[in-house]
Amino acid sequence: MEKSEVIDNNEVLNKVKEKYSYQDTVKFNLFFHLNEKEIFSYHNEYICTFIIQNTFSSNLYFALKHNSSGEGYIYDKQNNIYMKSHTQMISKLIIDYKNNYIISCSYDKTIKIWDLSKMDNKSKNLAKLEGHKGRIYDMDLIIDKDELLSCGMDKNILLWDIKNFILIKKINLNSSIHNLMVKYIYINGTFKGTKCSELILVYSKNQYLNFIDKNNDNIIEKINICCSEGSILIINNEEYIYQNKKTYNIIIFNFILNKSTGTLIGCKNDIQIIKKYSKANKLISFDKGNNIKIWNYIKKYCELTIKIDFVLYCLYIDNNGNLLCGSIKKIYIYK
């Protein structure tokens, strides 16, 4: 098993404890002392590209890419089942609790919908959504409306009805650059002086973040935030996080108020992956210097840095606060 060095700066930690002594930060800080590493699962000849957890059952699902064939598999940890799902790599998994679906999108240009309650080696997908002309990079669920947004290499954003498994509409931004990330945002009121209740946020390879009115497909605002696709994260209906490529600082920006609400200082490299822990005000980043950093984005400081010596493809913090790191052949768990 590869070695991993935990960097614990006691002087910095003591200052943090003193500064926030009136709150329970010490306990949470220790909670994220990731000083124990285990191999969570061993996947022979696979690369782990995405991790998701079922909120109700706590079961974990992994998107795995077969090293030789390039085919995408969904791995059900609880039942130890490898289910072949796509002819190419899976880029994202989503659980739709309302309809009891698990949804996968892939570089093979398709989205597949599975019955979450019947995941086994002989599972047949409920639907195969076809409409993209290139790799699909991202998708987002619109829960209340049984709709799904997807985007990818073909420059289009597609809106799907996942109750009837049909394409509702195609949004083209008239761009020559493909789209890397899509996110649905509900707002109640106006945005940039325009009355709208639903926004589609799309981040493209030209490093522009587009705010689109979902009802008429008009671009309300277009912002160049100049960061790599892995270092932008929409954290709620008002804020997104991105990395400044000149300073390497992480910027928290409120797009409703149109101003920065905080800066996280301490990165020295381009961020490859950034994720949020859903149960706390925690961000986790992985950069080109092979540093995993745990951030408190409310109090604006880095709680811990871990230096690793292996390549990561995805990160996830489970319901118990364990950090899962997807790599070639192995899933690492830090407690």
C-alpha positions in Angstrom: 0.0 0.0 0.0 1.4 3.4 -1.0 2.6 5.7 1.8 0.8 8.9 2.6 2.2 11.7 4.7 -0.1 13.7 7.0 1.1 17.2 7.5 -0.1 18.5 10.9 0.9 22.1 11.6 0.4 22.3 15.3 1.1 26.1 15.5 -1.6 26.8 12.9 -4.0 24.5 14.6 -3.5 26.1 18.0 -4.2 29.6 16.5 -7.3 28.3 14.9 -8.5 26.7 18.2 -7.8 29.9 20.1 -9.6 32.0 17.5 -12.7 29.9 17.5 -12.6 28.7 21.1 -16.3 29.6 21.6 -17.4 27.0 19.0 -16.9 23.3 18.7 -14.2 23.6 16.0 -11.6 21.6 17.9 -13.8 18.5 17.8 -14.5 18.9 14.1 -10.9 19.6 13.4 -9.8 16.4 15.0 -12.7 14.7 13.2 -10.9 15.5 10.0 -7.4 14.4 11.1 -7.2 11.9 8.3 -4.4 9.9 10.0 -5.6 6.4 9.1 -5.6 5.2 5.6 -7.1 1.9 4.4 -7.7 0.4 1.0 -11.5 0.5 0.9 -12.0 -1.7 -2.1 -9.7 -3.3 -4.6 -11.0 -3.2 -8.2 -8.8 -5.2 -10.5 -8.1 -3.4 -13.8 -10.5 -0.5 -13.1 -10.3 3.2 -12.6 -12.8 4.8 -10.2 -14.2 7.9 -11.9 -17.2 8.9 -9.7 -18.6 8.0 -6.2 -22.1 8.5 -4.9 -23.9 7.4 -1.7 -27.5 6.5 -1.1 -28.7 8.9 1.7 -31.2 6.4 3.1 -29.4 3.0 2.9 -25.8 4.5 3.1 -24.9 2.1 0.2 -22.1 3.4 -2.0 -22.0 3.3 -5.8 -18.9 3.7 -7.8 -18.5 4.5 -11.5 -15.6 2.3 -12.8 -13.8 2.4 -16.1 -12.3 -0.9 -17.3 -8.6 -0.2 -18.1 -8.4 -2.4 -21.2 -11.9 -2.1 -22.8 -12.7 1.4 -21.6 -16.3 0.2 -20.7 -18.2 1.8 -17.8 -19.4 -0.2 -14.9 -21.6 0.7 -11.9 -20.2 -1.0 -8.7 -22.7 -1.7 -5.9 -20.6 -2.0 -2.8 -23.2 -3.3 -0.5 -24.1 -6.3 -2.8 -20.6 -6.5 -4.3 -22.0 -6.3 -7.8 -20.3 -5.0 -11.0 -22.9 -4.0 -13.6 -21.7 -3.1 -17.1 -23.6 0.0 -18.0 -21.9 1.9 -20.8 -19.5 1.2 -23.7 -17.3 4.1 -22.5 -16.4 5.9 -19.3 -19.1 7.0 -16.9 -18.8 10.7 -16.2 -21.4 11.1 -13.5 -24.0 9.2 -11.3 -27.2 10.6 -9.8 -29.7 9.1 -7.5 -33.3 10.2 -8.0 -35.0 9.3 -4.8 -38.5 10.5 -5.9 -38.6 8.0 -8.8 -36.2 5.4 -7.3 -33.7 5.8 -10.2 -30.0 5.7 -10.4 -28.9 7.7 -13.5 -25.6 7.4 -15.3 -24.2 9.5 -18.2 -21.2 8.6 -20.3 -18.6 9.4 -22.9 -20.6 7.0 -25.1 -23.1 9.9 -25.7 -25.9 8.2 -23.8 -27.7 8.6 -20.5 -29.1 5.4 -18.8 -31.8 5.2 -16.1 -31.9 2.2 -13.8 -34.3 0.9 -11.2 -32.5 1.5 -7.9 -34.3 -1.3 -6.1 -33.4 -3.9 -8.7 -29.6 -3.5 -9.1 -28.1 -6.8 -9.9 -25.9 -8.5 -12.5 -28.9 -9.0 -14.8 -30.3 -5.5 -14.5 -31.8 -4.0 -17.6 -31.9 -0.2 -17.9 -35.4 1.4 -17.8 -34.4 3.9 -20.5 -31.5 4.9 -22.7 -31.6 8.6 -23.5 -30.0 9.4 -26.8 -29.6 12.9 -28.3 -26.1 14.1 -27.6 -23.6 14.0 -30.6 -20.5 13.8 -28.4 -19.3 12.9 -24.9 -21.6 13.8 -22.0 -19.6 15.5 -19.3 -22.3 16.5 -16.7 -26.0 16.3 -15.8 -28.2 17.7 -13.0 -31.6 16.7 -11.7 -34.7 19.0 -11.5 -36.5 16.9 -8.8 -39.9 18.6 -8.6 -40.4 18.5 -12.4 -39.0 15.0 -13.1 -36.6 16.6 -15.5 -32.9 16.2 -16.2 -30.3 18.6 -17.7 -27.2 17.3 -19.5 -24.3 18.9 -21.4 -21.1 17.8 -23.1 -18.8 17.9 -26.1 -21.5 18.7 -28.7 -21.9 22.2 -27.2 -25.6 21.6 -26.5 -27.6 21.5 -23.3 -30.4 19.0 -23.4 -33.5 19.0 -21.2 -35.1 15.6 -20.6 -38.4 14.3 -19.2 -37.3 11.4 -17.1 -40.8 10.2 -16.3 -41.7 9.6 -19.9 -38.0 9.2 -21.1 -38.2 11.8 -23.8 -36.2 14.9 -24.9 -38.1 18.1 -24.1 -35.8 20.6 -25.8 -32.2 21.4 -26.9 -30.4 24.6 -25.9 -27.5 25.8 -28.1 -25.4 28.7 -26.9 -24.0 29.3 -30.4 -20.6 28.5 -29.2 -17.7 26.6 -30.7 -16.6 25.4 -27.3 -18.1 22.4 -25.6 -19.8 22.5 -22.2 -18.2 20.9 -19.1 -20.7 21.5 -16.3 -24.5 22.2 -16.0 -26.5 23.1 -12.9 -30.1 23.9 -12.2 -30.8 26.8 -9.9 -34.2 27.9 -8.5 -34.5 31.6 -7.5 -37.6 33.4 -6.4 -37.5 36.9 -7.9 -35.2 38.7 -10.3 -31.7 38.1 -11.5 -29.7 41.0 -13.0 -32.9 42.9 -13.4 -34.6 40.1 -15.3 -37.7 38.4 -13.8 -37.0 34.7 -13.7 -37.5 31.9 -11.2 -35.3 29.2 -12.9 -31.7 29.4 -14.0 -29.5 27.0 -15.9 -25.8 27.6 -15.1 -23.4 26.2 -17.7 -19.6 26.3 -17.5 -17.8 25.9 -20.8 -14.3 25.0 -21.9 -13.7 28.7 -22.9 -13.9 29.4 -19.1 -17.2 31.2 -19.3 -20.0 30.7 -16.9 -23.3 31.3 -18.6 -26.5 32.1 -16.7 -29.5 31.1 -18.8 -33.2 31.7 -18.2 -34.7 28.2 -18.4 -38.0 29.4 -19.7 -36.8 31.2 -22.8 -33.2 30.0 -23.2 -31.9 33.6 -23.1 -28.4 34.2 -21.7 -28.8 36.7 -18.9 -25.2 36.9 -18.0 -21.8 35.6 -19.2 -18.8 35.7 -17.0 -15.2 34.7 -17.6 -13.9 33.3 -14.4 -10.8 31.7 -15.9 -10.5 28.4 -14.1 -10.2 24.8 -14.9 -13.4 22.7 -14.9 -12.5 20.8 -11.7 -12.1 23.9 -9.7 -15.6 25.4 -10.0 -18.4 24.3 -7.7 -22.0 25.6 -7.3 -22.7 25.3 -3.5 -26.2 26.6 -3.2 -28.8 28.8 -5.0 -26.8 31.9 -4.5 -23.1 31.1 -4.5 -20.4 29.4 -6.6 -16.8 28.7 -5.8 -13.9 29.0 -8.3 -10.1 29.2 -8.3 -8.3 32.3 -9.3 -5.7 31.0 -11.8 -3.2 33.8 -11.0 -3.2 33.7 -7.2 -4.4 30.1 -6.8 -6.8 31.4 -4.2 -10.3 29.9 -4.0 -13.0 32.6 -4.4 -16.5 32.3 -2.9 -18.8 34.4 -5.1 -22.5 35.3 -4.5 -24.0 35.7 -7.9 -27.3 37.1 -6.6 -25.5 39.9 -4.7 -22.8 40.1 -7.4 -19.9 40.2 -5.1 -17.2 38.0 -3.5 -18.1 36.8 0.0 -14.8 35.2 0.9 -11.4 34.0 -0.1 -9.6 30.7 0.8 -5.8 31.1 0.8 -3.3 28.3 0.8 -3.3 26.7 -2.7 -0.1 26.7 -4.6 -1.2 24.6 -7.6 -4.1 24.3 -10.0 -7.0 22.5 -8.5 -8.1 19.3 -10.3 -11.1 18.4 -8.1 -13.2 20.4 -5.6 -16.2 19.0 -3.7 -18.4 19.9 -0.8 -19.3 17.9 2.2 -23.1 18.0 2.4 -23.3 17.7 6.2 -21.0 20.5 7.2 -19.3 23.7 5.9 -16.5 21.7 4.4 -14.8 21.8 1.0 -12.2 19.3 -0.1 -9.8 20.0 -2.9 -7.1 18.0 -4.8 -4.5 19.8 -6.8 -1.7 19.2 -9.3 0.8 19.1 -6.4 -1.0 16.0 -5.1 -2.3 17.8 -2.1 -5.7 17.0 -0.5 -6.9 20.0 1.5 -9.9 20.2 3.9 -11.4 23.7 4.0 -13.9 25.4 6.2 -15.5 27.7 3.7 -17.5 29.6 6.3 -14.6 30.5 8.6 -12.3 30.8 5.6 -9.3 28.6 6.5 -7.6 25.3 5.6 -8.0 22.7 8.4 -5.7 20.1 7.0 -3.4 19.2 4.2 -2.5 15.6 3.2 0.3 14.9 0.7 -0.3 11.8 -1.3 1.8 9.9 -3.8 -0.8 8.4 -6.1 -3.1 9.8 -8.8 -6.8 10.6 -7.9 -9.7 10.7 -10.3 -12.5 11.6 -7.8 -13.2 12.5 -4.2 -16.2 11.9 -2.0 -17.0 12.4 1.7 -19.5 9.9 2.9 -22.3 10.3 5.5 -19.9 9.4 8.4 -17.3 12.0 7.4 -14.9 9.5 5.8 -13.0 10.7 2.8 -13.1 8.3 -0.2 -10.4 8.7 -2.9 -10.9 7.1 -6.3 -7.7 5.9 -8.0 -6.5 3.2 -10.4 -7.5 -0.2 -9.0 -8.2 1.0 -5.5 -10.6 3.1 -3.5 -8.8 4.7 -0.5 -10.7 5.6 2.7 -9.4 8.0 5.3 -11.0 8.1 8.8 
